[in-house]
Amino acid sequence: MTCTGYGGPRGSDTPSALPDVRALLGSYLIRHPGECEALDGLLTALGADRDPTEGCCRRLSLGHFACMGGVLRAEPVWVETFTGLRLERFVKLVKAVRERGGNGPGGGRPWCPWLPDRVLLLAVHYRTNLAMRQLARLFGVSPATVCRVIQWLRPLLALEPDARPVADTDRLWIVDGTLIPVRDRKVGASSRNYRFSANVQVIIDADSRLVIAAARPAPGNTADAHVWRESDLPAMAAGTTVIADGASLGAGLIVPHRKRAGRPLLHGQEKDDAEHRRVRARVEHAFARMKNWKILRDCRQRGDGLHHAVQAVAAMHNRVMAR
């Protein structure tokens, strides 16, 4: 291949220039995906692998994810480590974020990190709960840029609404609440875990183990039944069978039989409770997987930060469980 402007005289063979051209082309296409078809001939000449289902977002063999000045970038090893997603699913996540406005309204100064790196930055923040100055060193940007990326992208990773693929009567949902330690005193309250925490109610599907919805955080000293009634979850679950633990007694949910003093449970009631516990344990397993994201173990964000973190972690959890 002859090259006229990459490190060699006119007519000289410079195969080392190919990776530079490929990287430059990949950086351009990730910002302008609509140009993929127009540059199809150039992609073929450069030996680029194109996946017709993914278009120009398929960036495996070219190493297209732009290298930033830091250590981490949107490469398969880091994507799978911090998000649990394979690169194909991560590409779809980036595409969804772009469609929701991940690149901003347009105009003005462009973002320094490319969108895949910004999505990975937010995922690393949620997974590790590192401070912004630490993330800045990992990604080779300033702490102010990290702050802007988190503030802009965190509502865009929210949990997608449930599509209700089957009739409500054929579904079984499980609801439960979990305490998440927070620093914002306006969101949390002193709770039974001896910390300032928020009570977050989550609904999962008993069959798929996917998160259906998550309510807005309530103070940690609020009873689960009260949080359920004050949230928008009852309207969402209308007509669907929902089970819960004994803390939701009186909320219109299916709860275990209550054992009273001097009145032991009947044999059939004990069997019902055993089956209830077996099924309801799935929501506890979902909480355990979600709390692998350390942002849900000690949330330092204020305002809607916890709500957005729960929604984003639930969305990532669903993408991992759906494979």
Contacts in CASP RR format, 6 or more apart in sequence:
PFRMAT RR
TARGET T0000
AUTHOR 0000-0000-0000
METHOD contacts of the structure
MODEL  1
MTCTGYGGPRGSDTPSALPDVRALLGSYLIRHPGECEALDGLLTALGADR
DPTEGCCRRLSLGHFACMGGVLRAEPVWVETFTGLRLERFVKLVKAVRER
GGNGPGGGRPWCPWLPDRVLLLAVHYRTNLAMRQLARLFGVSPATVCRVI
QWLRPLLALEPDARPVADTDRLWIVDGTLIPVRDRKVGASSRNYRFSANV
QVIIDADSRLVIAAARPAPGNTADAHVWRESDLPAMAAGTTVIADGASLG
AGLIVPHRKRAGRPLLHGQEKDDAEHRRVRARVEHAFARMKNWKILRDCR
QRGDGLHHAVQAVAAMHNRVMAR
1 13 0 8 1.000
1 14 0 8 1.000
1 15 0 8 1.000
1 18 0 8 1.000
2 10 0 8 1.000
2 11 0 8 1.000
2 12 0 8 1.000
2 13 0 8 1.000
3 11 0 8 1.000
3 12 0 8 1.000
3 14 0 8 1.000
3 17 0 8 1.000
4 10 0 8 1.000
4 11 0 8 1.000
5 17 0 8 1.000
6 14 0 8 1.000
6 17 0 8 1.000
6 20 0 8 1.000
6 21 0 8 1.000
7 14 0 8 1.000
7 17 0 8 1.000
8 14 0 8 1.000
18 46 0 8 1.000
21 46 0 8 1.000
22 46 0 8 1.000
22 48 0 8 1.000
22 62 0 8 1.000
22 63 0 8 1.000
22 64 0 8 1.000
23 62 0 8 1.000
23 63 0 8 1.000
23 64 0 8 1.000
23 66 0 8 1.000
23 67 0 8 1.000
25 39 0 8 1.000
25 42 0 8 1.000
25 43 0 8 1.000
25 46 0 8 1.000
25 48 0 8 1.000
25 62 0 8 1.000
25 64 0 8 1.000
26 56 0 8 1.000
26 59 0 8 1.000
26 62 0 8 1.000
26 64 0 8 1.000
26 66 0 8 1.000
27 64 0 8 1.000
27 66 0 8 1.000
27 114 0 8 1.000
28 35 0 8 1.000
29 35 0 8 1.000
29 36 0 8 1.000
29 39 0 8 1.000
29 56 0 8 1.000
29 64 0 8 1.000
30 56 0 8 1.000
30 57 0 8 1.000
30 59 0 8 1.000
30 64 0 8 1.000
30 65 0 8 1.000
30 66 0 8 1.000
30 114 0 8 1.000
30 115 0 8 1.000
30 116 0 8 1.000
31 103 0 8 1.000
31 110 0 8 1.000
31 114 0 8 1.000
33 55 0 8 1.000
33 56 0 8 1.000
33 57 0 8 1.000
33 98 0 8 1.000
34 56 0 8 1.000
35 56 0 8 1.000
36 43 0 8 1.000
36 50 0 8 1.000
36 55 0 8 1.000
36 56 0 8 1.000
39 56 0 8 1.000
40 50 0 8 1.000
43 50 0 8 1.000
43 56 0 8 1.000
46 62 0 8 1.000
48 61 0 8 1.000
48 62 0 8 1.000
49 58 0 8 1.000
49 60 0 8 1.000
49 61 0 8 1.000
49 62 0 8 1.000
50 56 0 8 1.000
50 58 0 8 1.000
51 58 0 8 1.000
54 88 0 8 1.000
54 91 0 8 1.000
57 91 0 8 1.000
57 94 0 8 1.000
57 95 0 8 1.000
58 91 0 8 1.000
59 65 0 8 1.000
59 91 0 8 1.000
60 76 0 8 1.000
60 87 0 8 1.000
63 75 0 8 1.000
65 73 0 8 1.000
65 74 0 8 1.000
65 75 0 8 1.000
65 114 0 8 1.000
65 116 0 8 1.000
65 117 0 8 1.000
66 73 0 8 1.000
66 113 0 8 1.000
66 114 0 8 1.000
66 117 0 8 1.000
67 73 0 8 1.000
68 113 0 8 1.000
68 117 0 8 1.000
68 139 0 8 1.000
68 140 0 8 1.000
68 141 0 8 1.000
69 139 0 8 1.000
69 140 0 8 1.000
69 141 0 8 1.000
70 137 0 8 1.000
70 138 0 8 1.000
70 139 0 8 1.000
70 140 0 8 1.000
71 138 0 8 1.000
71 139 0 8 1.000
71 140 0 8 1.000
72 78 0 8 1.000
72 117 0 8 1.000
72 120 0 8 1.000
72 121 0 8 1.000
72 124 0 8 1.000
72 138 0 8 1.000
72 139 0 8 1.000
73 117 0 8 1.000
73 120 0 8 1.000
73 139 0 8 1.000
74 90 0 8 1.000
74 94 0 8 1.000
74 114 0 8 1.000
74 116 0 8 1.000
74 117 0 8 1.000
74 119 0 8 1.000
74 120 0 8 1.000
76 86 0 8 1.000
76 87 0 8 1.000
78 120 0 8 1.000
79 85 0 8 1.000
79 86 0 8 1.000
79 87 0 8 1.000
79 90 0 8 1.000
79 120 0 8 1.000
80 86 0 8 1.000
80 87 0 8 1.000
82 120 0 8 1.000
82 123 0 8 1.000
82 124 0 8 1.000
82 127 0 8 1.000
82 128 0 8 1.000
83 90 0 8 1.000
83 93 0 8 1.000
83 120 0 8 1.000
83 123 0 8 1.000
83 127 0 8 1.000
83 316 0 8 1.000
83 320 0 8 1.000
84 316 0 8 1.000
84 320 0 8 1.000
85 93 0 8 1.000
85 316 0 8 1.000
85 319 0 8 1.000
85 320 0 8 1.000
86 323 0 8 1.000
89 319 0 8 1.000
89 323 0 8 1.000
90 116 0 8 1.000
90 119 0 8 1.000
91 116 0 8 1.000
93 119 0 8 1.000
93 157 0 8 1.000
93 316 0 8 1.000
93 319 0 8 1.000
94 115 0 8 1.000
94 116 0 8 1.000
94 119 0 8 1.000
97 115 0 8 1.000
97 119 0 8 1.000
97 153 0 8 1.000
97 156 0 8 1.000
97 157 0 8 1.000
98 115 0 8 1.000
100 156 0 8 1.000
101 156 0 8 1.000
102 115 0 8 1.000
102 118 0 8 1.000
102 152 0 8 1.000
102 153 0 8 1.000
102 156 0 8 1.000
103 111 0 8 1.000
103 115 0 8 1.000
104 152 0 8 1.000
111 118 0 8 1.000
111 149 0 8 1.000
112 141 0 8 1.000
112 145 0 8 1.000
113 121 0 8 1.000
113 139 0 8 1.000
113 141 0 8 1.000
113 145 0 8 1.000
113 149 0 8 1.000
117 139 0 8 1.000
118 149 0 8 1.000
118 153 0 8 1.000
119 153 0 8 1.000
119 157 0 8 1.000
121 135 0 8 1.000
121 139 0 8 1.000
121 146 0 8 1.000
121 149 0 8 1.000
121 150 0 8 1.000
122 149 0 8 1.000
122 150 0 8 1.000
122 153 0 8 1.000
122 154 0 8 1.000
122 157 0 8 1.000
122 312 0 8 1.000
123 316 0 8 1.000
124 130 0 8 1.000
124 135 0 8 1.000
124 138 0 8 1.000
125 135 0 8 1.000
125 146 0 8 1.000
125 150 0 8 1.000
125 295 0 8 1.000
126 293 0 8 1.000
126 294 0 8 1.000
126 295 0 8 1.000
126 309 0 8 1.000
126 312 0 8 1.000
126 313 0 8 1.000
126 316 0 8 1.000
127 292 0 8 1.000
127 293 0 8 1.000
127 294 0 8 1.000
127 295 0 8 1.000
128 294 0 8 1.000
129 294 0 8 1.000
129 295 0 8 1.000
129 297 0 8 1.000
129 298 0 8 1.000
129 300 0 8 1.000
130 138 0 8 1.000
132 143 0 8 1.000
132 146 0 8 1.000
132 147 0 8 1.000
132 150 0 8 1.000
133 143 0 8 1.000
135 143 0 8 1.000
135 146 0 8 1.000
136 142 0 8 1.000
136 143 0 8 1.000
136 145 0 8 1.000
136 146 0 8 1.000
139 146 0 8 1.000
154 305 0 8 1.000
154 308 0 8 1.000
154 309 0 8 1.000
154 312 0 8 1.000
155 304 0 8 1.000
155 308 0 8 1.000
155 311 0 8 1.000
157 308 0 8 1.000
157 311 0 8 1.000
157 312 0 8 1.000
157 315 0 8 1.000
157 316 0 8 1.000
158 308 0 8 1.000
158 311 0 8 1.000
158 312 0 8 1.000
158 315 0 8 1.000
159 211 0 8 1.000
159 213 0 8 1.000
159 214 0 8 1.000
159 311 0 8 1.000
159 312 0 8 1.000
159 314 0 8 1.000
159 315 0 8 1.000
159 318 0 8 1.000
160 315 0 8 1.000
162 212 0 8 1.000
162 213 0 8 1.000
162 236 0 8 1.000
168 238 0 8 1.000
168 239 0 8 1.000
168 240 0 8 1.000
169 239 0 8 1.000
169 240 0 8 1.000
169 241 0 8 1.000
171 205 0 8 1.000
171 206 0 8 1.000
171 207 0 8 1.000
171 240 0 8 1.000
171 241 0 8 1.000
172 205 0 8 1.000
172 206 0 8 1.000
172 207 0 8 1.000
172 240 0 8 1.000
172 241 0 8 1.000
172 242 0 8 1.000
172 243 0 8 1.000
172 279 0 8 1.000
173 203 0 8 1.000
173 204 0 8 1.000
173 205 0 8 1.000
173 206 0 8 1.000
173 212 0 8 1.000
173 237 0 8 1.000
173 240 0 8 1.000
173 241 0 8 1.000
173 242 0 8 1.000
173 243 0 8 1.000
174 203 0 8 1.000
174 204 0 8 1.000
174 205 0 8 1.000
174 206 0 8 1.000
174 242 0 8 1.000
174 243 0 8 1.000
174 244 0 8 1.000
174 279 0 8 1.000
174 280 0 8 1.000
174 282 0 8 1.000
174 283 0 8 1.000
175 201 0 8 1.000
175 202 0 8 1.000
175 203 0 8 1.000
175 228 0 8 1.000
175 233 0 8 1.000
175 237 0 8 1.000
175 242 0 8 1.000
175 243 0 8 1.000
175 244 0 8 1.000
175 248 0 8 1.000
175 253 0 8 1.000
175 283 0 8 1.000
176 201 0 8 1.000
176 202 0 8 1.000
176 224 0 8 1.000
176 244 0 8 1.000
176 245 0 8 1.000
176 280 0 8 1.000
176 283 0 8 1.000
176 284 0 8 1.000
176 287 0 8 1.000
177 199 0 8 1.000
177 200 0 8 1.000
177 201 0 8 1.000
177 202 0 8 1.000
177 224 0 8 1.000
177 227 0 8 1.000
178 199 0 8 1.000
178 200 0 8 1.000
178 202 0 8 1.000
178 287 0 8 1.000
178 291 0 8 1.000
179 191 0 8 1.000
179 192 0 8 1.000
179 193 0 8 1.000
179 195 0 8 1.000
179 197 0 8 1.000
179 198 0 8 1.000
179 199 0 8 1.000
179 200 0 8 1.000
179 220 0 8 1.000
180 197 0 8 1.000
180 198 0 8 1.000
180 200 0 8 1.000
180 217 0 8 1.000
180 296 0 8 1.000
180 297 0 8 1.000
180 299 0 8 1.000
180 306 0 8 1.000
180 310 0 8 1.000
181 193 0 8 1.000
181 195 0 8 1.000
181 196 0 8 1.000
181 197 0 8 1.000
181 297 0 8 1.000
181 298 0 8 1.000
181 299 0 8 1.000
182 188 0 8 1.000
182 196 0 8 1.000
182 197 0 8 1.000
182 198 0 8 1.000
182 217 0 8 1.000
182 299 0 8 1.000
182 306 0 8 1.000
183 196 0 8 1.000
183 298 0 8 1.000
183 299 0 8 1.000
183 300 0 8 1.000
183 302 0 8 1.000
184 299 0 8 1.000
184 301 0 8 1.000
184 302 0 8 1.000
184 303 0 8 1.000
184 306 0 8 1.000
185 196 0 8 1.000
186 302 0 8 1.000
186 303 0 8 1.000
187 198 0 8 1.000
187 217 0 8 1.000
187 219 0 8 1.000
187 302 0 8 1.000
187 303 0 8 1.000
187 306 0 8 1.000
188 196 0 8 1.000
188 197 0 8 1.000
188 198 0 8 1.000
188 217 0 8 1.000
188 219 0 8 1.000
188 220 0 8 1.000
189 196 0 8 1.000
189 197 0 8 1.000
189 198 0 8 1.000
189 219 0 8 1.000
189 220 0 8 1.000
189 221 0 8 1.000
189 222 0 8 1.000
190 196 0 8 1.000
190 221 0 8 1.000
191 197 0 8 1.000
191 199 0 8 1.000
191 220 0 8 1.000
191 221 0 8 1.000
192 221 0 8 1.000
197 220 0 8 1.000
198 217 0 8 1.000
198 218 0 8 1.000
198 219 0 8 1.000
198 220 0 8 1.000
198 299 0 8 1.000
198 306 0 8 1.000
199 217 0 8 1.000
199 218 0 8 1.000
199 219 0 8 1.000
199 220 0 8 1.000
199 222 0 8 1.000
199 224 0 8 1.000
199 227 0 8 1.000
200 214 0 8 1.000
200 215 0 8 1.000
200 217 0 8 1.000
200 218 0 8 1.000
200 306 0 8 1.000
200 310 0 8 1.000
201 214 0 8 1.000
201 215 0 8 1.000
201 218 0 8 1.000
201 224 0 8 1.000
201 227 0 8 1.000
201 228 0 8 1.000
201 231 0 8 1.000
201 233 0 8 1.000
202 211 0 8 1.000
202 213 0 8 1.000
202 214 0 8 1.000
202 215 0 8 1.000
202 283 0 8 1.000
202 286 0 8 1.000
202 287 0 8 1.000
202 290 0 8 1.000
202 310 0 8 1.000
202 314 0 8 1.000
203 211 0 8 1.000
203 212 0 8 1.000
203 213 0 8 1.000
203 214 0 8 1.000
203 233 0 8 1.000
203 236 0 8 1.000
203 237 0 8 1.000
203 242 0 8 1.000
204 210 0 8 1.000
204 211 0 8 1.000
204 212 0 8 1.000
204 282 0 8 1.000
204 283 0 8 1.000
204 286 0 8 1.000
205 212 0 8 1.000
206 243 0 8 1.000
206 279 0 8 1.000
206 282 0 8 1.000
208 321 0 8 1.000
208 322 0 8 1.000
209 282 0 8 1.000
209 285 0 8 1.000
209 286 0 8 1.000
209 321 0 8 1.000
210 317 0 8 1.000
210 318 0 8 1.000
210 321 0 8 1.000
210 322 0 8 1.000
211 286 0 8 1.000
211 290 0 8 1.000
211 314 0 8 1.000
211 317 0 8 1.000
211 318 0 8 1.000
212 236 0 8 1.000
213 233 0 8 1.000
213 236 0 8 1.000
214 307 0 8 1.000
214 310 0 8 1.000
214 311 0 8 1.000
214 314 0 8 1.000
215 227 0 8 1.000
215 228 0 8 1.000
215 231 0 8 1.000
215 232 0 8 1.000
215 233 0 8 1.000
216 231 0 8 1.000
216 307 0 8 1.000
217 306 0 8 1.000
217 307 0 8 1.000
217 310 0 8 1.000
218 226 0 8 1.000
218 227 0 8 1.000
218 230 0 8 1.000
218 231 0 8 1.000
223 247 0 8 1.000
224 244 0 8 1.000
224 245 0 8 1.000
224 247 0 8 1.000
224 248 0 8 1.000
224 251 0 8 1.000
225 247 0 8 1.000
225 248 0 8 1.000
225 249 0 8 1.000
225 250 0 8 1.000
225 251 0 8 1.000
228 234 0 8 1.000
228 244 0 8 1.000
228 248 0 8 1.000
228 251 0 8 1.000
228 253 0 8 1.000
229 251 0 8 1.000
241 254 0 8 1.000
242 253 0 8 1.000
242 254 0 8 1.000
243 253 0 8 1.000
243 254 0 8 1.000
243 255 0 8 1.000
243 276 0 8 1.000
243 279 0 8 1.000
243 280 0 8 1.000
244 251 0 8 1.000
244 253 0 8 1.000
244 254 0 8 1.000
244 255 0 8 1.000
244 280 0 8 1.000
245 255 0 8 1.000
245 256 0 8 1.000
245 280 0 8 1.000
246 255 0 8 1.000
246 256 0 8 1.000
246 258 0 8 1.000
248 255 0 8 1.000
249 255 0 8 1.000
249 258 0 8 1.000
254 276 0 8 1.000
256 272 0 8 1.000
256 273 0 8 1.000
256 276 0 8 1.000
256 277 0 8 1.000
257 265 0 8 1.000
257 269 0 8 1.000
257 272 0 8 1.000
257 273 0 8 1.000
259 265 0 8 1.000
265 273 0 8 1.000
286 317 0 8 1.000
289 317 0 8 1.000
289 321 0 8 1.000
290 296 0 8 1.000
290 310 0 8 1.000
290 313 0 8 1.000
290 314 0 8 1.000
290 317 0 8 1.000
291 297 0 8 1.000
293 309 0 8 1.000
293 313 0 8 1.000
293 316 0 8 1.000
295 301 0 8 1.000
295 309 0 8 1.000
295 313 0 8 1.000
296 309 0 8 1.000
296 310 0 8 1.000
296 313 0 8 1.000
299 305 0 8 1.000
299 306 0 8 1.000
299 309 0 8 1.000
301 308 0 8 1.000
301 309 0 8 1.000
END
